[in-house]
Amino acid sequence: YCFSLFMPSSYEGPLLKSILNANAGIFQCDGYDVYAAEDATLGTTKDNITVKSILVPKIYVGVSQDGTAGNAKLFMAVWDKVIAGGRFKNYDWTLKVDPDAVLVAWRIRDHMRPHVGEKVYVV
């Protein structure tokens, strides 16, 4: 199960649309969801499934002390939604994937195969 949090009005919206159209990235995972603080429809999969964002609360993202995005509360809210939705329970592992990350699902499957059925945290 893979999920992404994205900002539809930034470069991430069109990027995820193109990834969906290519049937790549998280859309190659056995299950996936996309989360955003605004309604967005990415398009339709090859299986005729409409992919829409699951809404998360709008949370201010500032700058942390080290100059990076201070987005911990935002990601905590997303994880709350993932857990509340419960879909992740139907899969052997869960991946949080940035919209601009390259994900090759079959490589992840090969890498994670030894951990199927285990409760592990892999970085």
FIDOBA-330435 format. One record per residue: residue in one letter; x, y, z of N, C-alpha, C, CB in turn. Coordinates in steps of 0.001 Angstrom, whole numbers, plus 500000, padded with zeros to 6 digits. Glycine has a CB too. Example, Ala and Ser with C-alpha at 12.3 -4.5 7.8 and 13.67 -1.06 7.14 Angstrom:
2
<miti r="a" n_c1="513190" n_c2="494310" n_c3="507800" ca_c1="512300" ca_c2="495500" ca_c3="507800" c_c1="513200" c_c2="496700" c_c3="507800" cb_c1="511308" cb_c2="495527" cb_c3="509046"/>
<miti r="s" n_c1="512850" n_c2="497750" n_c3="507080" ca_c1="513670" ca_c2="498940" ca_c3="507140" c_c1="512900" c_c2="500030" c_c3="507870" cb_c1="514084" cb_c2="499402" cb_c3="505725"/>
***
This chain:
123
<miti r="y" n_c1="500860" n_c2="498820" n_c3="500000" ca_c1="500000" ca_c2="500000" ca_c3="500000" c_c1="500895" c_c2="501228" c_c3="500000" cb_c1="499028" cb_c2="500006" cb_c3="501231"/>
<miti r="c" n_c1="500646" n_c2="502117" n_c3="499065" ca_c1="501442" ca_c2="503335" ca_c3="498949" c_c1="500518" c_c2="504549" c_c3="499040" cb_c1="502247" cb_c2="503351" cb_c3="497616"/>
<miti r="f" n_c1="501039" n_c2="505613" n_c3="499607" ca_c1="500259" ca_c2="506848" ca_c3="499614" c_c1="501186" c_c2="508042" c_c3="499451" cb_c1="499437" cb_c2="506974" cb_c3="500917"/>
<miti r="s" n_c1="500587" n_c2="509101" n_c3="498925" ca_c1="501295" ca_c2="510368" ca_c3="498757" c_c1="500428" c_c2="511496" c_c3="499279" cb_c1="501669" cb_c2="510609" cb_c3="497274"/>
<miti r="l" n_c1="501089" n_c2="512461" n_c3="499864" ca_c1="500470" ca_c2="513741" ca_c3="500219" c_c1="500970" c_c2="514732" c_c3="499186" cb_c1="500823" cb_c2="514200" cb_c3="501709"/>
<miti r="f" n_c1="500035" n_c2="515465" n_c3="498565" ca_c1="500481" ca_c2="516397" ca_c3="497532" c_c1="499701" c_c2="517698" c_c3="497590" cb_c1="500340" cb_c2="515768" cb_c3="496151"/>
<miti r="m" n_c1="500274" n_c2="518708" n_c3="496958" ca_c1="499626" ca_c2="520009" ca_c3="496838" c_c1="499178" c_c2="520153" c_c3="495389" cb_c1="500588" cb_c2="521185" cb_c3="497268"/>
<miti r="p" n_c1="497882" n_c2="519991" n_c3="495126" ca_c1="497387" ca_c2="519999" ca_c3="493750" c_c1="497711" c_c2="521266" c_c3="492964" cb_c1="495918" cb_c2="519807" cb_c3="493761"/>
<miti r="s" n_c1="497763" n_c2="522412" n_c3="493646" ca_c1="497999" ca_c2="523680" ca_c3="492935" c_c1="499483" c_c2="523967" c_c3="492709" cb_c1="497378" cb_c2="524828" cb_c3="493710"/>
<miti r="s" n_c1="500358" n_c2="523077" n_c3="493190" ca_c1="501789" ca_c2="523234" ca_c3="492940" c_c1="502191" c_c2="522318" c_c3="491778" cb_c1="502624" cb_c2="522908" cb_c3="494226"/>
<miti r="y" n_c1="503466" n_c2="522193" n_c3="491527" ca_c1="503955" ca_c2="521292" ca_c3="490472" c_c1="503593" c_c2="519842" c_c3="490753" cb_c1="505466" cb_c2="521422" cb_c3="490324"/>
<miti r="e" n_c1="503253" n_c2="519530" n_c3="492020" ca_c1="502957" ca_c2="518146" ca_c3="492385" c_c1="501659" c_c2="517639" c_c3="491756" cb_c1="502875" cb_c2="518018" cb_c3="493891"/>
<miti r="g" n_c1="500681" n_c2="518518" n_c3="491545" ca_c1="499415" ca_c2="518104" ca_c3="490926" c_c1="499622" c_c2="517568" c_c3="489522" cb_c1="498439" cb_c2="519268" cb_c3="490888"/>
<miti r="p" n_c1="500170" n_c2="518387" n_c3="488610" ca_c1="500422" ca_c2="517884" ca_c3="487256" c_c1="501402" c_c2="516706" c_c3="487222" cb_c1="500955" cb_c2="519003" cb_c3="486391"/>
<miti r="l" n_c1="502355" n_c2="516704" n_c3="488141" ca_c1="503315" ca_c2="515595" ca_c3="488191" c_c1="502602" c_c2="514287" c_c3="488509" cb_c1="504414" cb_c2="515871" cb_c3="489241"/>
<miti r="l" n_c1="501758" n_c2="514283" n_c3="489555" ca_c1="501032" ca_c2="513055" ca_c3="489901" c_c1="500061" c_c2="512649" c_c3="488797" cb_c1="500272" cb_c2="513241" cb_c3="491217"/>
<miti r="k" n_c1="499478" n_c2="513620" n_c3="488101" ca_c1="498603" ca_c2="513286" ca_c3="486970" c_c1="499383" c_c2="512550" c_c3="485892" cb_c1="497959" cb_c2="514558" cb_c3="486384"/>
<miti r="s" n_c1="500581" n_c2="513011" n_c3="485601" ca_c1="501379" ca_c2="512348" ca_c3="484564" c_c1="501843" c_c2="510965" c_c3="485024" cb_c1="502596" cb_c2="513214" cb_c3="484189"/>
<miti r="i" n_c1="502124" n_c2="510817" n_c3="486316" ca_c1="502509" ca_c2="509505" ca_c3="486852" c_c1="501325" c_c2="508547" c_c3="486753" cb_c1="502992" cb_c2="509625" cb_c3="488332"/>
<miti r="l" n_c1="500121" n_c2="509034" n_c3="487054" ca_c1="498923" ca_c2="508213" ca_c3="486907" c_c1="498720" c_c2="507815" c_c3="485445" cb_c1="497687" cb_c2="508965" cb_c3="487433"/>
<miti r="n" n_c1="498843" n_c2="508776" n_c3="484541" ca_c1="498664" ca_c2="508491" ca_c3="483111" c_c1="499670" c_c2="507469" c_c3="482595" cb_c1="498784" cb_c2="509772" cb_c3="482304"/>
<miti r="a" n_c1="500862" n_c2="507453" n_c3="483199" ca_c1="501895" ca_c2="506493" ca_c3="482795" c_c1="501750" c_c2="505160" c_c3="483532" cb_c1="503285" cb_c2="507078" cb_c3="483051"/>
<miti r="n" n_c1="500766" n_c2="505080" n_c3="484435" ca_c1="500587" ca_c2="503877" ca_c3="485265" c_c1="501901" c_c2="503512" c_c3="485947" cb_c1="500077" cb_c2="502684" cb_c3="484407"/>
<miti r="a" n_c1="502479" n_c2="504496" n_c3="486616" ca_c1="503804" ca_c2="504336" ca_c3="487229" c_c1="503730" c_c2="504731" c_c3="488704" cb_c1="504875" cb_c2="505196" cb_c3="486483"/>
<miti r="g" n_c1="504883" n_c2="504722" n_c3="489357" ca_c1="504988" ca_c2="505182" ca_c3="490743" c_c1="504032" c_c2="504476" c_c3="491678" cb_c1="504743" cb_c2="506655" cb_c3="490812"/>
<miti r="i" n_c1="503361" n_c2="505241" n_c3="492544" ca_c1="502473" ca_c2="504623" ca_c3="493530" c_c1="501311" c_c2="503892" c_c3="492867" cb_c1="501939" cb_c2="505678" cb_c3="494488"/>
<miti r="f" n_c1="501009" n_c2="504229" n_c3="491626" ca_c1="499884" ca_c2="503602" ca_c3="490942" c_c1="500223" c_c2="502190" c_c3="490452" cb_c1="499447" cb_c2="504466" cb_c3="489769"/>
<miti r="q" n_c1="501465" n_c2="501772" n_c3="490682" ca_c1="501871" ca_c2="500392" ca_c3="490441" c_c1="501811" c_c2="499564" c_c3="491729" cb_c1="503285" cb_c2="500352" cb_c3="489853"/>
<miti r="c" n_c1="501543" n_c2="500202" n_c3="492848" ca_c1="501403" ca_c2="499483" ca_c3="494121" c_c1="500084" c_c2="498717" c_c3="494116" cb_c1="501467" cb_c2="500467" cb_c3="495337"/>
<miti r="d" n_c1="500008" n_c2="497688" n_c3="494947" ca_c1="498789" ca_c2="496882" ca_c3="495001" c_c1="497593" c_c2="497688" c_c3="495500" cb_c1="499003" cb_c2="495673" cb_c3="495896"/>
<miti r="g" n_c1="497835" n_c2="498702" n_c3="496290" ca_c1="496811" ca_c2="499632" ca_c3="496747" c_c1="497456" c_c2="500988" c_c3="496943" cb_c1="496136" cb_c2="499138" cb_c3="498057"/>
<miti r="y" n_c1="496702" n_c2="502038" n_c3="496761" ca_c1="497272" ca_c2="503383" ca_c3="496906" c_c1="496181" c_c2="504374" c_c3="497237" cb_c1="498010" cb_c2="503814" cb_c3="495625"/>
<miti r="d" n_c1="496584" n_c2="505493" n_c3="497814" ca_c1="495716" ca_c2="506636" ca_c3="498053" c_c1="496542" c_c2="507896" c_c3="497885" cb_c1="495065" cb_c2="506575" cb_c3="499467"/>
<miti r="v" n_c1="495856" n_c2="508985" n_c3="497555" ca_c1="496500" ca_c2="510294" ca_c3="497487" c_c1="495749" c_c2="511231" c_c3="498424" cb_c1="496519" cb_c2="510853" cb_c3="496018"/>
<miti r="y" n_c1="496495" n_c2="512015" n_c3="499166" ca_c1="495944" ca_c2="512920" ca_c3="500166" c_c1="496319" c_c2="514347" c_c3="499808" cb_c1="496450" cb_c2="512560" cb_c3="501584"/>
<miti r="a" n_c1="495399" n_c2="515269" n_c3="500093" ca_c1="495654" ca_c2="516686" ca_c3="499842" c_c1="494733" c_c2="517510" c_c3="500731" cb_c1="495442" cb_c2="517043" cb_c3="498334"/>
<miti r="a" n_c1="495081" n_c2="518781" n_c3="500908" ca_c1="494264" ca_c2="519690" ca_c3="501720" c_c1="493186" c_c2="520364" c_c3="500875" cb_c1="495150" cb_c2="520753" cb_c3="502388"/>
<miti r="e" n_c1="493085" n_c2="519971" n_c3="499604" ca_c1="492039" ca_c2="520500" ca_c3="498736" c_c1="491564" c_c2="519386" c_c3="497807" cb_c1="492550" cb_c2="521730" cb_c3="497919"/>
<miti r="d" n_c1="490311" n_c2="519518" n_c3="497360" ca_c1="489766" ca_c2="518524" ca_c3="496436" c_c1="490567" c_c2="518527" c_c3="495140" cb_c1="488271" cb_c2="518800" cb_c3="496148"/>
<miti r="a" n_c1="490875" n_c2="517332" n_c3="494666" ca_c1="491572" ca_c2="517216" ca_c3="493396" c_c1="491250" c_c2="515855" c_c3="492784" cb_c1="493109" cb_c2="517399" cb_c3="493581"/>
<miti r="t" n_c1="491057" n_c2="515852" n_c3="491501" ca_c1="490889" ca_c2="514614" ca_c3="490754" c_c1="492089" c_c2="514494" c_c3="489833" cb_c1="489533" cb_c2="514589" cb_c3="489951"/>
<miti r="l" n_c1="492826" n_c2="513414" n_c3="489990" ca_c1="494033" ca_c2="513220" ca_c3="489177" c_c1="493721" c_c2="512646" c_c3="487810" cb_c1="495004" cb_c2="512311" cb_c3="489893"/>
<miti r="g" n_c1="492642" n_c2="511890" n_c3="487724" ca_c1="492290" ca_c2="511271" ca_c3="486458" c_c1="491729" c_c2="509885" c_c3="486689" cb_c1="493500" cb_c2="511208" cb_c3="485532"/>
<miti r="t" n_c1="491795" n_c2="509073" n_c3="485644" ca_c1="491230" ca_c2="507735" ca_c3="485674" c_c1="492312" c_c2="506721" c_c3="485351" cb_c1="490055" cb_c2="507611" cb_c3="484687"/>
<miti r="t" n_c1="492324" n_c2="505630" n_c3="486114" ca_c1="493311" ca_c2="504579" ca_c3="485883" c_c1="492948" c_c2="503780" c_c3="484633" cb_c1="493410" cb_c2="503646" cb_c3="487109"/>
<miti r="k" n_c1="493853" n_c2="502915" n_c3="484230" ca_c1="493606" ca_c2="502032" ca_c3="483081" c_c1="492451" c_c2="501077" c_c3="483381" cb_c1="494883" cb_c2="501231" cb_c3="482723"/>
<miti r="d" n_c1="492151" n_c2="500867" n_c3="484694" ca_c1="491028" ca_c2="500017" ca_c3="485108" c_c1="489748" c_c2="500819" c_c3="485293" cb_c1="491367" cb_c2="499288" cb_c3="486400"/>
<miti r="n" n_c1="489748" n_c2="502059" n_c3="484833" ca_c1="488585" ca_c2="502946" ca_c3="484889" c_c1="488201" c_c2="503348" c_c3="486319" cb_c1="487407" cb_c2="502277" cb_c3="484222"/>
<miti r="i" n_c1="489197" n_c2="503496" n_c3="487186" ca_c1="488978" ca_c2="503962" ca_c3="488557" c_c1="489365" c_c2="505435" c_c3="488622" cb_c1="489803" cb_c2="503112" cb_c3="489594"/>
<miti r="t" n_c1="488455" n_c2="506273" n_c3="489086" ca_c1="488742" ca_c2="507697" ca_c3="489227" c_c1="489566" c_c2="507902" c_c3="490495" cb_c1="487424" cb_c2="508538" cb_c3="489270"/>
<miti r="v" n_c1="490689" n_c2="508583" n_c3="490342" ca_c1="491587" ca_c2="508824" ca_c3="491477" c_c1="491368" c_c2="510255" c_c3="491965" cb_c1="493092" cb_c2="508588" cb_c3="491078"/>
<miti r="k" n_c1="490842" n_c2="510354" n_c3="493195" ca_c1="490575" ca_c2="511653" ca_c3="493821" c_c1="491342" c_c2="511740" c_c3="495126" cb_c1="489053" cb_c2="511862" cb_c3="494065"/>
<miti r="s" n_c1="491640" n_c2="512959" n_c3="495513" ca_c1="492343" ca_c2="513159" ca_c3="496779" c_c1="491414" c_c2="512881" c_c3="497953" cb_c1="492902" cb_c2="514591" cb_c3="496869"/>
<miti r="i" n_c1="492020" n_c2="512360" n_c3="499012" ca_c1="491350" ca_c2="512233" ca_c3="500299" c_c1="491756" c_c2="513477" c_c3="501081" cb_c1="491741" cb_c2="510879" cb_c3="501062"/>
<miti r="l" n_c1="490777" n_c2="514181" n_c3="501592" ca_c1="491065" ca_c2="515472" ca_c3="502234" c_c1="491698" c_c2="515310" c_c3="503607" cb_c1="489792" cb_c2="516287" cb_c3="502359"/>
<miti r="v" n_c1="492702" n_c2="516143" n_c3="503838" ca_c1="493336" ca_c2="516271" ca_c3="505145" c_c1="493152" c_c2="517721" c_c3="505585" cb_c1="494868" cb_c2="515862" cb_c3="505099"/>
<miti r="p" n_c1="493249" n_c2="517985" n_c3="506875" ca_c1="493100" ca_c2="519365" ca_c3="507337" c_c1="494199" c_c2="520267" c_c3="506772" cb_c1="493117" cb_c2="519416" cb_c3="508867"/>
<miti r="k" n_c1="493835" n_c2="521519" n_c3="506527" ca_c1="494849" ca_c2="522486" ca_c3="506124" c_c1="495645" c_c2="522864" c_c3="507363" cb_c1="494209" cb_c2="523752" cb_c3="505449"/>
<miti r="i" n_c1="496922" n_c2="522610" n_c3="507315" ca_c1="497791" ca_c2="522883" ca_c3="508455" c_c1="498938" c_c2="523755" c_c3="507964" cb_c1="498322" cb_c2="521556" cb_c3="509110"/>
<miti r="y" n_c1="499175" n_c2="524824" n_c3="508676" ca_c1="500257" ca_c2="525731" ca_c3="508309" c_c1="501596" c_c2="524997" c_c3="508352" cb_c1="500282" cb_c2="526957" cb_c3="509246"/>
<miti r="v" n_c1="502367" n_c2="525171" n_c3="507289" ca_c1="503716" ca_c2="524609" ca_c3="507226" c_c1="504686" c_c2="525772" c_c3="507199" cb_c1="503906" cb_c2="523675" cb_c3="505973"/>
<miti r="g" n_c1="505415" n_c2="525901" n_c3="508265" ca_c1="506396" ca_c2="526976" ca_c3="508361" c_c1="507788" c_c2="526459" c_c3="508030" cb_c1="506378" cb_c2="527600" cb_c3="509761"/>
<miti r="v" n_c1="508768" n_c2="527119" n_c3="508603" ca_c1="510156" ca_c2="526723" ca_c3="508405" c_c1="510721" c_c2="526309" c_c3="509756" cb_c1="510999" cb_c2="527879" cb_c3="507767"/>
<miti r="s" n_c1="511366" n_c2="525155" n_c3="509782" ca_c1="511931" ca_c2="524649" ca_c3="511039" c_c1="513227" c_c2="525380" c_c3="511365" cb_c1="512183" cb_c2="523124" cb_c3="510953"/>
<miti r="q" n_c1="513794" n_c2="525058" n_c3="512511" ca_c1="515022" ca_c2="525722" ca_c3="512944" c_c1="516186" c_c2="525477" c_c3="511996" cb_c1="515394" cb_c2="525260" cb_c3="514328"/>
<miti r="d" n_c1="516177" n_c2="524329" n_c3="511314" ca_c1="517287" ca_c2="524029" ca_c3="510391" c_c1="517014" c_c2="524512" c_c3="508970" cb_c1="517556" cb_c2="522531" cb_c3="510371"/>
<miti r="g" n_c1="515921" n_c2="525283" n_c3="508779" ca_c1="515644" ca_c2="525885" ca_c3="507488" c_c1="514849" c_c2="525004" c_c3="506538" cb_c1="516914" cb_c2="526258" cb_c3="506846"/>
<miti r="t" n_c1="514411" n_c2="523827" n_c3="506998" ca_c1="513593" ca_c2="522959" ca_c3="506154" c_c1="512125" c_c2="523181" c_c3="506488" cb_c1="513982" cb_c2="521463" cb_c3="506342"/>
<miti r="a" n_c1="511266" n_c2="522548" n_c3="505720" ca_c1="509826" ca_c2="522710" ca_c3="505954" c_c1="509450" c_c2="522147" c_c3="507312" cb_c1="509007" cb_c2="522018" cb_c3="504844"/>
<miti r="g" n_c1="508726" n_c2="522931" n_c3="508077" ca_c1="508239" ca_c2="522485" ca_c3="509382" c_c1="506886" c_c2="521815" c_c3="509205" cb_c1="508139" cb_c2="523674" cb_c3="510381"/>
<miti r="n" n_c1="506909" n_c2="520598" n_c3="508678" ca_c1="505661" ca_c2="519949" ca_c3="508293" c_c1="505304" c_c2="518722" c_c3="509136" cb_c1="505738" cb_c2="519551" cb_c3="506861"/>
<miti r="a" n_c1="505870" n_c2="518590" n_c3="510299" ca_c1="505610" ca_c2="517412" ca_c3="511136" c_c1="504119" c_c2="517265" c_c3="511460" cb_c1="506419" cb_c2="517500" cb_c3="512437"/>
<miti r="k" n_c1="503453" n_c2="518353" n_c3="511816" ca_c1="502026" ca_c2="518273" ca_c3="512168" c_c1="501186" c_c2="517866" c_c3="510966" cb_c1="501530" cb_c2="519620" cb_c3="512717"/>
<miti r="l" n_c1="501568" n_c2="518343" n_c3="509798" ca_c1="500854" ca_c2="517966" ca_c3="508574" c_c1="500961" c_c2="516460" c_c3="508332" cb_c1="501411" cb_c2="518744" cb_c3="507360"/>
<miti r="f" n_c1="502160" n_c2="515924" n_c3="508457" ca_c1="502328" ca_c2="514491" ca_c3="508214" c_c1="501689" c_c2="513653" c_c3="509318" cb_c1="503810" cb_c2="514147" cb_c3="508095"/>
<miti r="m" n_c1="501637" n_c2="514168" n_c3="510523" ca_c1="500924" ca_c2="513458" ca_c3="511583" c_c1="499428" c_c2="513389" c_c3="511246" cb_c1="501145" cb_c2="514157" cb_c3="512957"/>
<miti r="a" n_c1="498892" n_c2="514471" n_c3="510692" ca_c1="497480" ca_c2="514475" ca_c3="510292" c_c1="497228" c_c2="513487" c_c3="509151" cb_c1="497047" cb_c2="515890" cb_c3="509869"/>
<miti r="v" n_c1="498166" n_c2="513386" n_c3="508236" ca_c1="498022" ca_c2="512428" ca_c3="507129" c_c1="498055" c_c2="511001" c_c3="507661" cb_c1="499142" cb_c2="512632" cb_c3="506074"/>
<miti r="w" n_c1="499008" n_c2="510709" n_c3="508534" ca_c1="499070" ca_c2="509363" ca_c3="509120" c_c1="497792" c_c2="509048" c_c3="509884" cb_c1="500289" cb_c2="509232" cb_c3="510053"/>
<miti r="d" n_c1="497214" n_c2="510035" n_c3="510559" ca_c1="495932" ca_c2="509818" ca_c3="511239" c_c1="494861" c_c2="509389" c_c3="510231" cb_c1="495486" cb_c2="511104" cb_c3="511986"/>
<miti r="k" n_c1="494832" n_c2="510035" n_c3="509060" ca_c1="493867" ca_c2="509686" ca_c3="508004" c_c1="494135" c_c2="508287" c_c3="507456" cb_c1="493923" cb_c2="510716" cb_c3="506858"/>
<miti r="v" n_c1="495408" n_c2="507970" n_c3="507242" ca_c1="495770" ca_c2="506639" ca_c3="506740" c_c1="495285" c_c2="505573" c_c3="507720" cb_c1="497311" cb_c2="506525" cb_c3="506526"/>
<miti r="i" n_c1="495557" n_c2="505788" n_c3="508995" ca_c1="495161" ca_c2="504816" ca_c3="510023" c_c1="493639" c_c2="504733" c_c3="510120" cb_c1="495764" cb_c2="505200" cb_c3="511398"/>
<miti r="a" n_c1="492970" n_c2="505878" n_c3="510107" ca_c1="491509" ca_c2="505893" ca_c3="510199" c_c1="490870" c_c2="505200" c_c3="508998" cb_c1="490999" cb_c2="507333" cb_c3="510305"/>
<miti r="g" n_c1="491451" n_c2="505368" n_c3="507828" ca_c1="490922" ca_c2="504735" ca_c3="506617" c_c1="491055" c_c2="503226" c_c3="506644" cb_c1="491625" cb_c2="505277" cb_c3="505401"/>
<miti r="g" n_c1="492116" n_c2="502741" n_c3="507261" ca_c1="492296" ca_c2="501316" ca_c3="507464" c_c1="492727" c_c2="500488" c_c3="506273" cb_c1="491077" cb_c2="500777" cb_c3="507952"/>
<miti r="r" n_c1="492816" n_c2="501048" n_c3="505081" ca_c1="493190" ca_c2="500262" ca_c3="503896" c_c1="494553" c_c2="499616" c_c3="504053" cb_c1="493183" cb_c2="501139" cb_c3="502653"/>
<miti r="f" n_c1="495472" n_c2="500276" n_c3="504729" ca_c1="496828" ca_c2="499767" ca_c3="504878" c_c1="496845" c_c2="498386" c_c3="505519" cb_c1="497659" cb_c2="500730" cb_c3="505701"/>
<miti r="k" n_c1="495822" n_c2="498066" n_c3="506296" ca_c1="495759" ca_c2="496775" ca_c3="506985" c_c1="495608" c_c2="495608" c_c3="506013" cb_c1="494604" cb_c2="496769" cb_c3="507972"/>
<miti r="n" n_c1="495198" n_c2="495895" n_c3="504791" ca_c1="495002" ca_c2="494855" ca_c3="503788" c_c1="496283" c_c2="494505" c_c3="503038" cb_c1="493948" cb_c2="495289" cb_c3="502806"/>
<miti r="y" n_c1="497389" n_c2="495116" n_c3="503413" ca_c1="498647" ca_c2="494934" ca_c3="502683" c_c1="499770" c_c2="494605" c_c3="503664" cb_c1="498998" cb_c2="496206" cb_c3="501860"/>
<miti r="d" n_c1="500826" n_c2="494019" n_c3="503136" ca_c1="501934" ca_c2="493601" ca_c3="503993" c_c1="502829" c_c2="494755" c_c3="504412" cb_c1="502757" cb_c2="492563" cb_c3="503291"/>
<miti r="w" n_c1="502836" n_c2="495824" n_c3="503671" ca_c1="503646" ca_c2="496980" ca_c3="504065" c_c1="503011" c_c2="498254" c_c3="503549" cb_c1="505090" cb_c2="496851" cb_c3="503541"/>
<miti r="t" n_c1="503442" n_c2="499370" n_c3="504136" ca_c1="502924" ca_c2="500691" ca_c3="503795" c_c1="504090" c_c2="501602" c_c3="503462" cb_c1="502074" cb_c2="501281" cb_c3="504955"/>
<miti r="l" n_c1="503973" n_c2="502302" n_c3="502338" ca_c1="505011" ca_c2="503242" ca_c3="501927" c_c1="504420" c_c2="504633" c_c3="501796" cb_c1="505658" cb_c2="502803" cb_c3="500599"/>
<miti r="k" n_c1="505062" n_c2="505607" n_c3="502428" ca_c1="504731" ca_c2="507017" ca_c3="502237" c_c1="505692" c_c2="507513" c_c3="501165" cb_c1="504849" cb_c2="507864" cb_c3="503592"/>
<miti r="v" n_c1="505153" n_c2="507948" n_c3="500046" ca_c1="505976" ca_c2="508283" ca_c3="498884" c_c1="505769" c_c2="509753" c_c3="498519" cb_c1="505630" cb_c2="507363" cb_c3="497675"/>
<miti r="d" n_c1="506835" n_c2="510517" n_c3="498484" ca_c1="506724" ca_c2="511899" ca_c3="498033" c_c1="506309" c_c2="511907" c_c3="496562" cb_c1="508069" cb_c2="512666" cb_c3="498239"/>
<miti r="p" n_c1="505503" n_c2="512888" n_c3="496144" ca_c1="505044" ca_c2="512927" ca_c3="494751" c_c1="506187" c_c2="512973" c_c3="493734" cb_c1="504151" cb_c2="514123" cb_c3="494548"/>
<miti r="d" n_c1="507301" n_c2="513595" n_c3="494117" ca_c1="508420" ca_c2="513710" ca_c3="493173" c_c1="509488" c_c2="512640" c_c3="493384" cb_c1="509053" cb_c2="515079" cb_c3="493292"/>
<miti r="a" n_c1="509151" n_c2="511608" n_c3="494160" ca_c1="510081" ca_c2="510496" ca_c3="494350" c_c1="509881" c_c2="509477" c_c3="493226" cb_c1="509876" cb_c2="509828" cb_c3="495748"/>
<miti r="v" n_c1="510954" n_c2="508834" n_c3="492851" ca_c1="510862" ca_c2="507754" ca_c3="491865" c_c1="510631" c_c2="506461" c_c3="492640" cb_c1="512164" cb_c2="507666" cb_c3="490963"/>
<miti r="l" n_c1="509515" n_c2="505814" n_c3="492357" ca_c1="509183" ca_c2="504547" ca_c3="493005" c_c1="509056" c_c2="503485" c_c3="491924" cb_c1="507865" cb_c2="504659" cb_c3="493845"/>
<miti r="v" n_c1="509803" n_c2="502417" n_c3="492063" ca_c1="509695" ca_c2="501274" ca_c3="491166" c_c1="509113" c_c2="500139" c_c3="492005" cb_c1="511100" cb_c2="500881" cb_c3="490519"/>
<miti r="a" n_c1="507808" n_c2="499952" n_c3="491875" ca_c1="507077" ca_c2="499063" ca_c3="492785" c_c1="507617" c_c2="497643" c_c3="492792" cb_c1="505622" cb_c2="499038" cb_c3="492414"/>
<miti r="w" n_c1="507974" n_c2="497087" n_c3="491641" ca_c1="508465" ca_c2="495700" ca_c3="491634" c_c1="509781" c_c2="495567" c_c3="492387" cb_c1="508642" cb_c2="495205" cb_c3="490198"/>
<miti r="r" n_c1="510590" n_c2="496617" n_c3="492392" ca_c1="511848" ca_c2="496568" ca_c3="493155" c_c1="511563" c_c2="496591" c_c3="494660" cb_c1="512770" cb_c2="497759" cb_c3="492766"/>
<miti r="i" n_c1="510574" n_c2="497375" n_c3="495060" ca_c1="510181" ca_c2="497404" ca_c3="496469" c_c1="509667" c_c2="496024" c_c3="496887" cb_c1="509095" cb_c2="498493" cb_c3="496718"/>
<miti r="r" n_c1="508835" n_c2="495424" n_c3="496025" ca_c1="508310" ca_c2="494089" ca_c3="496345" c_c1="509447" c_c2="493095" c_c3="496555" cb_c1="507377" cb_c2="493591" cb_c3="495224"/>
<miti r="d" n_c1="510436" n_c2="493126" n_c3="495651" ca_c1="511583" ca_c2="492210" ca_c3="495781" c_c1="512357" c_c2="492475" c_c3="497067" cb_c1="512523" cb_c2="492348" cb_c3="494569"/>
<miti r="h" n_c1="512552" n_c2="493754" n_c3="497371" ca_c1="513316" ca_c2="494138" ca_c3="498563" c_c1="512587" c_c2="493751" c_c3="499856" cb_c1="513585" cb_c2="495647" cb_c3="498551"/>
<miti r="m" n_c1="511270" n_c2="493886" n_c3="499844" ca_c1="510488" ca_c2="493660" ca_c3="501055" c_c1="510022" c_c2="492212" c_c3="501230" cb_c1="509298" cb_c2="494563" cb_c3="501049"/>
<miti r="r" n_c1="510129" n_c2="491408" n_c3="500192" ca_c1="509632" ca_c2="490025" ca_c3="500249" c_c1="510066" c_c2="489262" c_c3="501509" cb_c1="510105" cb_c2="489273" cb_c3="499030"/>
<miti r="p" n_c1="511332" n_c2="489393" n_c3="501964" ca_c1="511733" ca_c2="488666" ca_c3="503172" c_c1="510985" c_c2="489118" c_c3="504434" cb_c1="513218" cb_c2="488832" cb_c3="503386"/>
<miti r="h" n_c1="510314" n_c2="490258" n_c3="504382" ca_c1="509648" ca_c2="490809" ca_c3="505561" c_c1="508131" c_c2="490614" c_c3="505560" cb_c1="509956" cb_c2="492270" cb_c3="505669"/>
<miti r="v" n_c1="507591" n_c2="489911" n_c3="504558" ca_c1="506158" ca_c2="489681" ca_c3="504500" c_c1="505722" c_c2="488960" c_c3="505767" cb_c1="505774" cb_c2="488867" cb_c3="503239"/>
<miti r="g" n_c1="504682" n_c2="489470" n_c3="506404" ca_c1="504146" ca_c2="488874" ca_c3="507615" c_c1="504857" c_c2="489305" c_c3="508879" cb_c1="504202" cb_c2="487406" cb_c3="507506"/>
<miti r="e" n_c1="505937" n_c2="490077" n_c3="508764" ca_c1="506663" ca_c2="490552" ca_c3="509932" c_c1="506208" c_c2="491961" c_c3="510299" cb_c1="508180" cb_c2="490526" cb_c3="509676"/>
<miti r="k" n_c1="506440" n_c2="492335" n_c3="511527" ca_c1="506207" ca_c2="493716" ca_c3="511961" c_c1="507552" c_c2="494383" c_c3="512048" cb_c1="505446" cb_c2="493789" cb_c3="513333"/>
<miti r="v" n_c1="507935" n_c2="495077" n_c3="510983" ca_c1="509254" ca_c2="495701" ca_c3="510925" c_c1="509122" c_c2="497130" c_c3="510411" cb_c1="510214" cb_c2="494883" cb_c3="510024"/>
<miti r="y" n_c1="510107" n_c2="497937" n_c3="510722" ca_c1="510231" ca_c2="499283" ca_c3="510198" c_c1="511503" c_c2="499307" c_c3="509366" cb_c1="510259" cb_c2="500362" cb_c3="511345"/>
<miti r="v" n_c1="511367" n_c2="499604" n_c3="508096" ca_c1="512515" ca_c2="499594" ca_c3="507191" c_c1="512717" c_c2="500995" c_c3="506654" cb_c1="512316" cb_c2="498577" cb_c3="506027"/>
<miti r="v" n_c1="513919" n_c2="501473" n_c3="506720" ca_c1="514226" ca_c2="502814" ca_c3="506187" c_c1="515014" c_c2="502647" c_c3="504899" cb_c1="515032" cb_c2="503682" cb_c3="507226"/>
***
